[in-house]
């Protein structure tokens, strides 16, 4: 209790992460435009001022929800893929890594796709920045693991396209096994690139 008798939420060592997780859940459920800082504070058991202690604005909060996933740092780590495998198998393994990562981050991708389609101003620069990181990161992966690929930037865009297409299938065909989606997307990529 404070001196005025009002309850105070106990400070958590990971309060910022708690706020970000709650914000992601609310944005995924209600959309960024409909999530208010007051709604977030209630979800976190905090007052609104506590939220603003960590994030100067709602736009900064929305950006942090994605930025905290550290996609740039993750993409800097090239996956270990056996160089002795045929090029098509290495590409299939690379797509599998991307696909599994996207599924692990499904709430973020749902938010970005949904809010991006609605043109939500707080999400648009975040989505653009993410695409600016993913494309070059995947091109670097390709150069390092599949040097047979002649146009790594173009193939990186194909990988991103297949990931988004697969994710849309996952959304609109929720009963379809995600392994089938991955396998079909991977086979299409390999056929298009290696014949």
Secondary structure, 3 states (H helix, E strand, C coil): CCCCCCCCCCCCCCHHHHHHHHHHHHHHHHCCCCCCHHHHHHHHCCCHHHHHHHCCCHHHHHHHHHHCCCHHHHHHCCCCCCCCCCHHHHHHHHHHHHHHHHHHCHHHHHHHHHHHHHCCHHHHHHHHHHHHHHHHHHHHHHHHHCCCCCCHHHHHHHHHHHHHHHHHHHHHCCCCCHHHHHHHHHHHHHHHHHC
